[in-house]
Every structure is written in C-alpha cells, then in structure tokens.
Amino acid sequence: MIDLHAHILPGVDDGSQSLEMSLEMARIAADSGVRHMALTPHCNLPDNPRTNYDSSELRERMDQLQLAVEREGIPLELYAGCEVYSTDEIPLLLRRKKLISLNDGKYLLVEFGFGEDVDFVFFILEAILDEGYIPLVAHPERYHFVMRDPGLTYEWVRMGCALQVNRGSILGRFGRRVHDTAWRLLNHQVVACVATDCHRSGFRTPHMADVRDTLGEAYGSACPRLLLEDNPARILESQPVTGLQPTPFRRPMW
C-alpha cells in the first residue's frame, strides 16, 4: 500500500518528535502492509516560524530519515512532499518553487482551515490549477463547509482536483459527523485515495491494514486496491487518477 499523507519526518511539525518515534512509525506502517510513504510536514502555516518551505535543510532531513529506515531494514520507501496550508500566497510560492509537491510532481497536497470561506477555497483550487499543478485536497470530510454541503467535493473533482480522505475519518476516530461525511464521499465516488495523516506512534498511527479491510468489506477488494495502491501510485507518478465515477449530491437542506 501507499500512504500519501504522513507526518513522520521528525522534529519539523506536530507529528513525530524524534528519530526513534519516526522509525517506530515506519515499522508500524511496514508491518501493516505499507511499502511507500510520502513525507508531508505541515507547510505555510500562518503565524508559525517554521514554514517548511523547500530548502536544503528540509531535503537533508528527508534523506537522513530514508537512510535511517534502510539501516533498520524497514521495507519502506519515502518520497518528498508537504501538506500546504492554503493562503493567498500559494500562487506566488508555487512560482518561486517554495513548495514541495508530492514526489516533486504535479500533485500538491493542500489543506484548508476547518471553517474557511467557500469562495476562498474555490479561488485557491483554481489558482493551483492555473499554475499547472493538481490540488490533492487533504481530508475534505473534516471541513465544516464540506459537512454542511458535501456536494462541493463533486464540483472540485469536476474542476480537476483530487480528494484524499483520512483513514481515521472512515474508522470513526474524528466523531460522527466526520465519519458520516467520509462515507458519503466514498459512496459518491469522489475520493481518489485514502491516507493515514499519521502524527505519532501511539495515536493517529500509520497503520493501514484496518482501513484496507474496512473498505474491502464495504465495497469489495477492488476499492482498497484503487484507493490505497493504484491511485496513490498514479499520483506519485503525476498521472491522472482513475476508477472514479462521481455522482452529484443533493443540495443541502439548510
């Protein structure tokens, strides 16, 4: 399996706090069947002195973690990336090559404030597309505006975006509304991939076998293969995602 959203790089955000924890997270991932993982530290967070823009220091940290994983004999290949918090500076940051896309390719993992203005979301997604990148929207099921109107995700897919849902959301780890929204997105076939958004070795872990089994029980074996293997691989290779047949949502009642 392939995990495209992981805060496993040590000491750079609210994820892993040490190399030892990162290696434990790598073992958990590998033991659950993950063989490829994107390093996606938080990037461009407002009022945060650690911007995690593309730099030699950040790249060196990524290389060092891969070497440590190899020394420990953990069968896990790591890829560069970041989870970019959406601000109106994103177009300029992309032109200046300040942001690390997934595997340095076309897909940019982007997140929004949970209560963000919907018009701003559309503005940012269109701006990223205009710069020649494909937004991979992180955990849309957790945003308040998507819980209110999940049909927004259908419009994003039609624009050319891709959507990444969190393992924990599917398994009910973020509450009932998030859980229900995640399953609505899955049922309407707007989800391109599922990832862990892991942060630690003791909670929000990089274990993926449980969500693979849950998706298989709900939809059959083709679904986890598509969302945990095939489409993540295509994203890392900058190829279009496949297998989606998005269906419109009913308009919200409020």
C-alpha positions, 0 to 999 in steps of 0.5 A: 500500500501507499500512504500519501499523507504522513507526518513522520519526518521528525522534529519539523511539525506536530507529528513525530518528535524524534528519530526513534518515534519516526522509525517506530512509525515506519515499522508500524506502517511496514508491518501493516502492509505499507511499502511507500510513504510520502513525507508531508510536514505541515507547510505555510502555516500562518503565524508559525516560524517554521514554514517548511518551505523547500530548502536544503535543510528540509531535503537533508532531513528527508534523506537522513530519515530514508537512510535511517529506515534502510539501516533498520531494514524497514521495507519502506520507501519515502518520497518528498512532499508537504501538506500546504496550508492554503493562503493567498500566497500559494500562487506566488510560492508555487512560482518561486518553487517554495513548495514541495509537491508530492514526489516533486510532481504535479500533485500538491497536497493542500489543506484548508482551515476547518471553517474557511470561506467557500469562495476562498477555497474555490479561488485557491483550487483554481489558482493551483490549477492555473499554475499547472499543478493538481490540488490533492485536497487533504481530508475534505470530510473534516471541513465544516463547509464540506459537512454542511454541503458535501456536494462541493467535493463533486464540483472540485473533482469536476474542476480537476482536483483530487480528494484524499480522505483520512483513514481515521475519518472512515474508522470513526476516530474524528466523531460522527459527523466526520465519519458520516461525511467520509462515507458519503464521499466514498459512496459518491465516488469522489475520493481518489485515495485514502491516507493515514495523516499519521502524527505519532506512534501511539495515536493517529498511527500509520497503520493501514491494514484496518482501513484496507479491510474496512473498505474491502468489506464495504465495497469489495477488494477492488476499492482498497486496491484503487484507493490505497495502491493504484491511485496513490501510485498514479499520483506519485507518478503525476498521472491522472487518477482513475476508477472514479465515477462521481455522482452529484449530491443533493443540495443541502437542506439548510 
